[in-house]
């Protein structure tokens, strides 16, 4: 009696357990083709391109920050600055609680502002390149702000799209009026003590 021609059926498969198929079940070279298109490795071309772009942007940002750290460590000249220290000091003194400012504080703020502007520019430039443009626009900066959690504090200052925001603001105002929520008139500041207002130069 041949054991391969047994009349007893094989045991039922266990859920999640791998099934061993005989090597003759697939033609030669089929295993290599199946591995190339396994679900874990295959991604649609658009998704793969987006993943590559995100990885490239992340690598650029890591290189940017590594270069910034090297530059900071190598800095010996604290007298020349790209941003005006007097203006930074004036902004710092806009807070009534600030009485005295050490000479180093505006220097540190100057460097911090430079780094902030540079990173936001890098992120905005990546968005411009995604849209195949060579000009950095306000929409690129707004997109960089929207994509980066650290910049959430800027979402209200740099709106994503003026036209959509105007329509959304009008709809919100209409809904608030219908609900009986009072709104300040145009030009009158809101009563929220934590609201941020730009103070024009005098």
ChimeraX commands (.cxc) that place a marker at each C-alpha (Angstrom):
marker #1 position 0.00,0.00,0.00 radius 0.5
marker #1 position 1.37,3.40,-1.06 radius 0.5
marker #1 position 1.35,6.00,1.84 radius 0.5
marker #1 position 0.84,8.89,-0.61 radius 0.5
marker #1 position -2.44,7.32,-1.81 radius 0.5
marker #1 position -3.97,7.15,1.67 radius 0.5
marker #1 position -7.74,7.29,1.88 radius 0.5
marker #1 position -7.76,9.44,5.02 radius 0.5
marker #1 position -8.16,13.16,4.33 radius 0.5
marker #1 position -5.48,15.57,5.58 radius 0.5
marker #1 position -6.21,17.40,8.85 radius 0.5
marker #1 position -8.03,20.75,8.51 radius 0.5
marker #1 position -5.73,23.80,8.42 radius 0.5
marker #1 position -5.36,25.92,11.51 radius 0.5
marker #1 position -6.29,29.59,11.07 radius 0.5
marker #1 position -3.19,31.70,10.62 radius 0.5
marker #1 position -0.83,28.73,10.31 radius 0.5
marker #1 position 1.40,28.60,7.23 radius 0.5
marker #1 position 0.53,25.95,4.65 radius 0.5
marker #1 position 3.39,24.01,3.11 radius 0.5
marker #1 position 2.91,23.42,-0.61 radius 0.5
marker #1 position 5.06,20.96,-2.51 radius 0.5
marker #1 position 7.78,22.54,-4.67 radius 0.5
marker #1 position 6.14,21.17,-7.82 radius 0.5
marker #1 position 2.99,23.22,-7.14 radius 0.5
marker #1 position 4.55,26.28,-8.78 radius 0.5
marker #1 position 6.43,26.49,-12.07 radius 0.5
marker #1 position 10.17,27.34,-11.86 radius 0.5
marker #1 position 10.79,31.08,-11.24 radius 0.5
marker #1 position 7.26,31.70,-9.94 radius 0.5
marker #1 position 8.49,32.00,-6.36 radius 0.5
marker #1 position 10.74,34.94,-7.28 radius 0.5
marker #1 position 7.88,36.68,-9.09 radius 0.5
marker #1 position 5.52,36.16,-6.16 radius 0.5
marker #1 position 8.06,37.64,-3.74 radius 0.5
marker #1 position 8.44,40.73,-5.93 radius 0.5
marker #1 position 4.71,41.42,-5.69 radius 0.5
marker #1 position 4.08,40.44,-2.09 radius 0.5
marker #1 position 1.51,42.74,-0.43 radius 0.5
marker #1 position 4.04,44.05,2.09 radius 0.5
marker #1 position 6.48,45.23,-0.58 radius 0.5
marker #1 position 4.14,46.48,-3.27 radius 0.5
marker #1 position 2.74,49.98,-3.10 radius 0.5
marker #1 position 0.89,51.89,-5.81 radius 0.5
marker #1 position 3.20,54.23,-7.76 radius 0.5
marker #1 position 1.63,57.41,-6.36 radius 0.5
marker #1 position 1.90,56.19,-2.78 radius 0.5
marker #1 position 5.48,55.03,-3.35 radius 0.5
marker #1 position 6.40,58.42,-4.80 radius 0.5
marker #1 position 4.81,60.18,-1.82 radius 0.5
marker #1 position 6.70,57.93,0.59 radius 0.5
marker #1 position 9.97,58.61,-1.23 radius 0.5
marker #1 position 9.32,62.36,-1.17 radius 0.5
marker #1 position 8.53,62.27,2.55 radius 0.5
marker #1 position 11.68,60.25,3.23 radius 0.5
marker #1 position 13.76,62.65,1.15 radius 0.5
marker #1 position 12.28,65.66,2.97 radius 0.5
marker #1 position 12.97,64.03,6.34 radius 0.5
marker #1 position 16.56,63.35,5.31 radius 0.5
marker #1 position 16.99,66.96,4.14 radius 0.5
marker #1 position 15.67,68.24,7.47 radius 0.5
marker #1 position 18.02,65.97,9.40 radius 0.5
marker #1 position 20.94,67.25,7.32 radius 0.5
marker #1 position 19.74,70.82,7.87 radius 0.5
marker #1 position 19.64,70.42,11.65 radius 0.5
marker #1 position 23.00,68.64,11.70 radius 0.5
marker #1 position 24.49,71.58,9.77 radius 0.5
marker #1 position 22.82,74.06,12.15 radius 0.5
marker #1 position 24.34,72.29,15.17 radius 0.5
marker #1 position 27.79,72.32,13.55 radius 0.5
marker #1 position 27.41,76.00,12.73 radius 0.5
marker #1 position 26.32,76.88,16.27 radius 0.5
marker #1 position 29.23,74.99,17.80 radius 0.5
marker #1 position 31.70,76.69,15.45 radius 0.5
marker #1 position 30.33,80.21,16.02 radius 0.5
marker #1 position 32.85,82.57,17.55 radius 0.5
marker #1 position 31.64,85.89,16.13 radius 0.5
marker #1 position 28.70,87.22,18.13 radius 0.5
marker #1 position 28.92,90.78,16.86 radius 0.5
marker #1 position 27.46,90.34,13.35 radius 0.5
marker #1 position 23.84,89.25,13.00 radius 0.5
marker #1 position 21.43,88.77,10.12 radius 0.5
marker #1 position 18.51,90.24,12.08 radius 0.5
marker #1 position 18.59,93.66,13.78 radius 0.5
marker #1 position 19.15,93.29,17.51 radius 0.5
marker #1 position 17.56,96.65,18.27 radius 0.5
marker #1 position 14.29,95.52,16.67 radius 0.5
marker #1 position 14.38,92.23,18.58 radius 0.5
marker #1 position 15.01,94.11,21.82 radius 0.5
marker #1 position 12.10,96.45,21.05 radius 0.5
marker #1 position 9.79,93.47,20.49 radius 0.5
marker #1 position 10.98,91.92,23.76 radius 0.5
marker #1 position 10.28,95.17,25.62 radius 0.5
marker #1 position 6.73,95.24,24.26 radius 0.5
marker #1 position 5.89,93.02,27.24 radius 0.5
marker #1 position 5.23,95.36,30.18 radius 0.5
marker #1 position 6.65,92.86,32.67 radius 0.5
marker #1 position 10.10,92.91,31.04 radius 0.5
marker #1 position 12.25,95.55,32.70 radius 0.5
marker #1 position 15.83,94.70,31.83 radius 0.5
marker #1 position 17.25,92.59,28.99 radius 0.5
marker #1 position 20.75,91.12,29.11 radius 0.5
marker #1 position 22.95,91.74,26.09 radius 0.5
marker #1 position 23.03,88.03,25.19 radius 0.5
marker #1 position 19.23,87.61,25.06 radius 0.5
marker #1 position 18.63,89.44,21.73 radius 0.5
marker #1 position 21.59,87.54,20.22 radius 0.5
marker #1 position 20.00,84.22,21.18 radius 0.5
marker #1 position 16.62,85.36,19.85 radius 0.5
marker #1 position 18.25,86.48,16.60 radius 0.5
marker #1 position 19.76,83.04,16.03 radius 0.5
marker #1 position 16.53,81.29,17.05 radius 0.5
marker #1 position 14.53,83.43,14.60 radius 0.5
marker #1 position 16.99,82.62,11.81 radius 0.5
marker #1 position 16.66,78.90,12.47 radius 0.5
marker #1 position 12.85,79.15,12.65 radius 0.5
marker #1 position 12.70,80.97,9.31 radius 0.5
marker #1 position 15.13,78.52,7.70 radius 0.5
marker #1 position 13.22,75.42,8.80 radius 0.5
marker #1 position 9.88,76.84,7.74 radius 0.5
marker #1 position 11.43,77.75,4.40 radius 0.5
marker #1 position 12.81,74.22,3.95 radius 0.5
marker #1 position 9.40,72.71,4.67 radius 0.5
marker #1 position 7.63,75.21,2.39 radius 0.5
marker #1 position 10.16,74.59,-0.39 radius 0.5
marker #1 position 9.47,70.85,-0.19 radius 0.5
marker #1 position 5.78,71.61,-0.75 radius 0.5
marker #1 position 6.61,73.86,-3.71 radius 0.5
marker #1 position 8.72,71.09,-5.26 radius 0.5
marker #1 position 5.88,68.58,-4.74 radius 0.5
marker #1 position 3.71,70.90,-6.83 radius 0.5
marker #1 position 6.52,71.23,-9.41 radius 0.5
marker #1 position 7.06,74.94,-8.80 radius 0.5
marker #1 position 10.31,76.85,-8.38 radius 0.5
marker #1 position 8.77,79.82,-6.56 radius 0.5
marker #1 position 7.97,79.71,-2.85 radius 0.5
marker #1 position 4.46,81.01,-2.25 radius 0.5
marker #1 position 2.32,81.82,0.77 radius 0.5
marker #1 position 0.35,78.62,0.16 radius 0.5
marker #1 position 3.58,76.60,0.50 radius 0.5
marker #1 position 4.30,78.15,3.88 radius 0.5
marker #1 position 0.68,77.56,4.94 radius 0.5
marker #1 position 0.94,73.92,3.86 radius 0.5
marker #1 position 4.21,73.50,5.78 radius 0.5
marker #1 position 2.52,74.93,8.88 radius 0.5
marker #1 position -0.50,72.66,8.47 radius 0.5
marker #1 position 1.68,69.55,8.04 radius 0.5
marker #1 position 3.95,70.18,11.03 radius 0.5
marker #1 position 2.53,69.78,14.51 radius 0.5
marker #1 position 5.17,72.03,16.07 radius 0.5
marker #1 position 3.87,74.96,14.00 radius 0.5
marker #1 position 0.23,74.59,15.10 radius 0.5
marker #1 position 0.45,77.91,16.91 radius 0.5
marker #1 position 0.72,79.58,13.47 radius 0.5
marker #1 position -2.42,78.02,11.96 radius 0.5
marker #1 position -4.58,81.05,12.80 radius 0.5
marker #1 position -1.92,83.56,11.77 radius 0.5
marker #1 position -1.21,82.06,8.34 radius 0.5
marker #1 position -4.53,80.75,7.00 radius 0.5
marker #1 position -4.48,77.84,4.55 radius 0.5
marker #1 position -6.58,79.46,1.83 radius 0.5
marker #1 position -7.99,82.99,1.98 radius 0.5
marker #1 position -11.05,82.31,-0.15 radius 0.5
marker #1 position -12.02,79.16,1.73 radius 0.5
marker #1 position -11.29,80.82,5.07 radius 0.5
marker #1 position -13.46,83.83,4.23 radius 0.5
marker #1 position -16.35,81.54,3.29 radius 0.5
marker #1 position -15.83,79.42,6.41 radius 0.5
marker #1 position -15.65,82.54,8.63 radius 0.5
marker #1 position -18.84,83.90,7.10 radius 0.5
marker #1 position -20.59,80.56,7.62 radius 0.5
marker #1 position -19.34,80.36,11.23 radius 0.5
marker #1 position -20.50,83.92,11.91 radius 0.5
marker #1 position -23.93,83.15,10.45 radius 0.5
marker #1 position -24.18,79.97,12.53 radius 0.5
marker #1 position -23.10,81.84,15.66 radius 0.5
marker #1 position -25.63,84.59,15.03 radius 0.5
marker #1 position -28.36,81.99,14.52 radius 0.5
marker #1 position -27.35,80.32,17.80 radius 0.5
marker #1 position -27.48,83.66,19.62 radius 0.5
marker #1 position -23.74,83.92,20.28 radius 0.5
marker #1 position -22.70,87.59,20.25 radius 0.5
marker #1 position -19.80,88.56,18.00 radius 0.5
marker #1 position -17.85,91.82,18.07 radius 0.5
marker #1 position -18.46,94.24,15.24 radius 0.5
marker #1 position -15.90,94.59,12.48 radius 0.5
marker #1 position -12.81,96.41,13.71 radius 0.5
marker #1 position -13.64,95.85,17.38 radius 0.5
marker #1 position -11.24,93.46,19.13 radius 0.5
marker #1 position -12.66,90.28,20.61 radius 0.5
marker #1 position -13.03,90.09,24.37 radius 0.5
marker #1 position -10.78,87.02,24.61 radius 0.5
marker #1 position -7.84,88.06,26.83 radius 0.5
marker #1 position -5.64,85.36,25.29 radius 0.5
marker #1 position -6.18,86.45,21.69 radius 0.5
marker #1 position -3.09,87.52,19.74 radius 0.5
marker #1 position -3.11,90.90,18.05 radius 0.5
marker #1 position -0.45,92.43,15.86 radius 0.5
marker #1 position 0.69,95.77,17.26 radius 0.5
marker #1 position 1.73,98.07,14.40 radius 0.5
marker #1 position 4.94,100.08,14.66 radius 0.5
marker #1 position 4.56,103.56,16.07 radius 0.5
marker link #1:1,2 radius 0.2
marker link #1:2,3 radius 0.2
marker link #1:3,4 radius 0.2
marker link #1:4,5 radius 0.2
marker link #1:5,6 radius 0.2
marker link #1:6,7 radius 0.2
marker link #1:7,8 radius 0.2
marker link #1:8,9 radius 0.2
marker link #1:9,10 radius 0.2
marker link #1:10,11 radius 0.2
marker link #1:11,12 radius 0.2
marker link #1:12,13 radius 0.2
marker link #1:13,14 radius 0.2
marker link #1:14,15 radius 0.2
marker link #1:15,16 radius 0.2
marker link #1:16,17 radius 0.2
marker link #1:17,18 radius 0.2
marker link #1:18,19 radius 0.2
marker link #1:19,20 radius 0.2
marker link #1:20,21 radius 0.2
marker link #1:21,22 radius 0.2
marker link #1:22,23 radius 0.2
marker link #1:23,24 radius 0.2
marker link #1:24,25 radius 0.2
marker link #1:25,26 radius 0.2
marker link #1:26,27 radius 0.2
marker link #1:27,28 radius 0.2
marker link #1:28,29 radius 0.2
marker link #1:29,30 radius 0.2
marker link #1:30,31 radius 0.2
marker link #1:31,32 radius 0.2
marker link #1:32,33 radius 0.2
marker link #1:33,34 radius 0.2
marker link #1:34,35 radius 0.2
marker link #1:35,36 radius 0.2
marker link #1:36,37 radius 0.2
marker link #1:37,38 radius 0.2
marker link #1:38,39 radius 0.2
marker link #1:39,40 radius 0.2
marker link #1:40,41 radius 0.2
marker link #1:41,42 radius 0.2
marker link #1:42,43 radius 0.2
marker link #1:43,44 radius 0.2
marker link #1:44,45 radius 0.2
marker link #1:45,46 radius 0.2
marker link #1:46,47 radius 0.2
marker link #1:47,48 radius 0.2
marker link #1:48,49 radius 0.2
marker link #1:49,50 radius 0.2
marker link #1:50,51 radius 0.2
marker link #1:51,52 radius 0.2
marker link #1:52,53 radius 0.2
marker link #1:53,54 radius 0.2
marker link #1:54,55 radius 0.2
marker link #1:55,56 radius 0.2
marker link #1:56,57 radius 0.2
marker link #1:57,58 radius 0.2
marker link #1:58,59 radius 0.2
marker link #1:59,60 radius 0.2
marker link #1:60,61 radius 0.2
marker link #1:61,62 radius 0.2
marker link #1:62,63 radius 0.2
marker link #1:63,64 radius 0.2
marker link #1:64,65 radius 0.2
marker link #1:65,66 radius 0.2
marker link #1:66,67 radius 0.2
marker link #1:67,68 radius 0.2
marker link #1:68,69 radius 0.2
marker link #1:69,70 radius 0.2
marker link #1:70,71 radius 0.2
marker link #1:71,72 radius 0.2
marker link #1:72,73 radius 0.2
marker link #1:73,74 radius 0.2
marker link #1:74,75 radius 0.2
marker link #1:75,76 radius 0.2
marker link #1:76,77 radius 0.2
marker link #1:77,78 radius 0.2
marker link #1:78,79 radius 0.2
marker link #1:79,80 radius 0.2
marker link #1:80,81 radius 0.2
marker link #1:81,82 radius 0.2
marker link #1:82,83 radius 0.2
marker link #1:83,84 radius 0.2
marker link #1:84,85 radius 0.2
marker link #1:85,86 radius 0.2
marker link #1:86,87 radius 0.2
marker link #1:87,88 radius 0.2
marker link #1:88,89 radius 0.2
marker link #1:89,90 radius 0.2
marker link #1:90,91 radius 0.2
marker link #1:91,92 radius 0.2
marker link #1:92,93 radius 0.2
marker link #1:93,94 radius 0.2
marker link #1:94,95 radius 0.2
marker link #1:95,96 radius 0.2
marker link #1:96,97 radius 0.2
marker link #1:97,98 radius 0.2
marker link #1:98,99 radius 0.2
marker link #1:99,100 radius 0.2
marker link #1:100,101 radius 0.2
marker link #1:101,102 radius 0.2
marker link #1:102,103 radius 0.2
marker link #1:103,104 radius 0.2
marker link #1:104,105 radius 0.2
marker link #1:105,106 radius 0.2
marker link #1:106,107 radius 0.2
marker link #1:107,108 radius 0.2
marker link #1:108,109 radius 0.2
marker link #1:109,110 radius 0.2
marker link #1:110,111 radius 0.2
marker link #1:111,112 radius 0.2
marker link #1:112,113 radius 0.2
marker link #1:113,114 radius 0.2
marker link #1:114,115 radius 0.2
marker link #1:115,116 radius 0.2
marker link #1:116,117 radius 0.2
marker link #1:117,118 radius 0.2
marker link #1:118,119 radius 0.2
marker link #1:119,120 radius 0.2
marker link #1:120,121 radius 0.2
marker link #1:121,122 radius 0.2
marker link #1:122,123 radius 0.2
marker link #1:123,124 radius 0.2
marker link #1:124,125 radius 0.2
marker link #1:125,126 radius 0.2
marker link #1:126,127 radius 0.2
marker link #1:127,128 radius 0.2
marker link #1:128,129 radius 0.2
marker link #1:129,130 radius 0.2
marker link #1:130,131 radius 0.2
marker link #1:131,132 radius 0.2
marker link #1:132,133 radius 0.2
marker link #1:133,134 radius 0.2
marker link #1:134,135 radius 0.2
marker link #1:135,136 radius 0.2
marker link #1:136,137 radius 0.2
marker link #1:137,138 radius 0.2
marker link #1:138,139 radius 0.2
marker link #1:139,140 radius 0.2
marker link #1:140,141 radius 0.2
marker link #1:141,142 radius 0.2
marker link #1:142,143 radius 0.2
marker link #1:143,144 radius 0.2
marker link #1:144,145 radius 0.2
marker link #1:145,146 radius 0.2
marker link #1:146,147 radius 0.2
marker link #1:147,148 radius 0.2
marker link #1:148,149 radius 0.2
marker link #1:149,150 radius 0.2
marker link #1:150,151 radius 0.2
marker link #1:151,152 radius 0.2
marker link #1:152,153 radius 0.2
marker link #1:153,154 radius 0.2
marker link #1:154,155 radius 0.2
marker link #1:155,156 radius 0.2
marker link #1:156,157 radius 0.2
marker link #1:157,158 radius 0.2
marker link #1:158,159 radius 0.2
marker link #1:159,160 radius 0.2
marker link #1:160,161 radius 0.2
marker link #1:161,162 radius 0.2
marker link #1:162,163 radius 0.2
marker link #1:163,164 radius 0.2
marker link #1:164,165 radius 0.2
marker link #1:165,166 radius 0.2
marker link #1:166,167 radius 0.2
marker link #1:167,168 radius 0.2
marker link #1:168,169 radius 0.2
marker link #1:169,170 radius 0.2
marker link #1:170,171 radius 0.2
marker link #1:171,172 radius 0.2
marker link #1:172,173 radius 0.2
marker link #1:173,174 radius 0.2
marker link #1:174,175 radius 0.2
marker link #1:175,176 radius 0.2
marker link #1:176,177 radius 0.2
marker link #1:177,178 radius 0.2
marker link #1:178,179 radius 0.2
marker link #1:179,180 radius 0.2
marker link #1:180,181 radius 0.2
marker link #1:181,182 radius 0.2
marker link #1:182,183 radius 0.2
marker link #1:183,184 radius 0.2
marker link #1:184,185 radius 0.2
marker link #1:185,186 radius 0.2
marker link #1:186,187 radius 0.2
marker link #1:187,188 radius 0.2
marker link #1:188,189 radius 0.2
marker link #1:189,190 radius 0.2
marker link #1:190,191 radius 0.2
marker link #1:191,192 radius 0.2
marker link #1:192,193 radius 0.2
marker link #1:193,194 radius 0.2
marker link #1:194,195 radius 0.2
marker link #1:195,196 radius 0.2
marker link #1:196,197 radius 0.2
marker link #1:197,198 radius 0.2
marker link #1:198,199 radius 0.2
marker link #1:199,200 radius 0.2
marker link #1:200,201 radius 0.2
marker link #1:201,202 radius 0.2
view
